[in-house]
Amino acid sequence: MSERYPAFPPRNPNPPYKRIATEEAWLPTNILDLYRKEIAEKNINDAGFNALWTFFVGDSELARGHQRRIQSLGEERLSDMDASGIDMAVLSLGSPGVQLFDAATATALARDANDQMAEGIAKHPDRYVGLAAFSPLDTENGPKELERGVTKLGMRGGILNGHTLGTYLDDEKYWGLFEAAEALDVPIYLHPNTPSPQMVEPFLPRALDAAVYGFACDTGLHALRLTVAGIFDRFPKLQIILGHCGEALPYWLYRIDFMHSRIAATGRHPNVKPLKRRAWDYLIDNFYYTSSGVGWEPPIKFVIDNIGTDRMMYAMDYPWQFVKEEVGALDAMDIPDTAKKAFFEDNARKLFKING
């Protein structure tokens, strides 16, 4: 019987590429304090949030270490990056970010968080770039905050942490956000949240609600809802990023395309209309994918082979999944050197407009 995981080989000490990690979480202290308050008072009906964060705001050694790392924009994070061989991190507000709160509160928190992140990036501009937070349900101010983050603070895109209080953004009234992203020529990272209150209950009894399975279910659902709703027909240049090797969607590519085309052609559902292109095409042309949380060659190679060398990027998923040895395994992947450089560096530089 083979080992559960192959041994991690030592990383290449002098690789012919920089390593840019593209899904690295950060939370400011004031938002973490609000999470603690919500855990204590339970004013918001989000069982998934409570199940995940009750542990991570706790007092165990693991929880304290996580709290310390996720708030760091200084020496501890930089030391961890150095120990892992990571040259640069694309920072984004950790899930659920501001999306736990009502629209007005979330907009105020997003603005403050973006300012704090920009200050941290300015101290280490050779190590960090960032993605702007916003309130997805604030249809007036959410797009404005994305624009401010990009044009005033130098952010390289936006972070959307899954559903927002059970609301998905396939309803066209929320599409001003995606219109702004396309106009600004920046991507939106669709990062996981725990499953929405409508779907989380069956996940909870066996702790399947978070990264082990629930994250992929909820995020893949959100991505497909957007795609089937026709968002890329409206905004054909829009780019959305999915982590964790695509939340399993690349493996479902054939079946998603086959079944969606049949449902649309038969007219059996009023909310599923024919699209201008195949679902297959959108999942290749309008999505980028990262390896966050997957330090294993086979699924990464699957995405590279079937989606494209120019669509797959490296990410660690720090500090949620901090395994500094994984870089060695990915340095050793059996792929052409050009594909490896694209994976670790070139694709991120192009998408996030990283120079230097």
Secondary structure as UniProt FT lines:
FT   STRAND          20..26
FT   HELIX           29..41
FT   HELIX           47..56
FT   HELIX           61..71
FT   HELIX           75..84
FT   STRAND          88..93
FT   TURN            95..100
FT   HELIX           103..123
FT   TURN            125..127
FT   STRAND          128..130
FT   TURN            136..137
FT   TURN            139..140
FT   HELIX           141..151
FT   TURN            152..153
FT   STRAND          158..161
FT   TURN            165..166
FT   TURN            169..170
FT   HELIX           172..174
FT   HELIX           176..184
FT   STRAND          188..191
FT   TURN            197..199
FT   HELIX           201..206
FT   TURN            211..213
FT   HELIX           214..228
FT   TURN            229..230
FT   HELIX           231..234
FT   TURN            236..237
FT   STRAND          240..242
FT   HELIX           244..246
FT   TURN            247..248
FT   HELIX           249..252
FT   HELIX           253..266
FT   TURN            270..271
FT   HELIX           279..285
FT   STRAND          287..290
FT   TURN            292..293
FT   HELIX           297..306
FT   HELIX           309..311
FT   STRAND          312..313
FT   TURN            318..321
FT   TURN            324..325
FT   HELIX           326..331
FT   HELIX           337..341
FT   HELIX           342..346
FT   HELIX           347..352
//
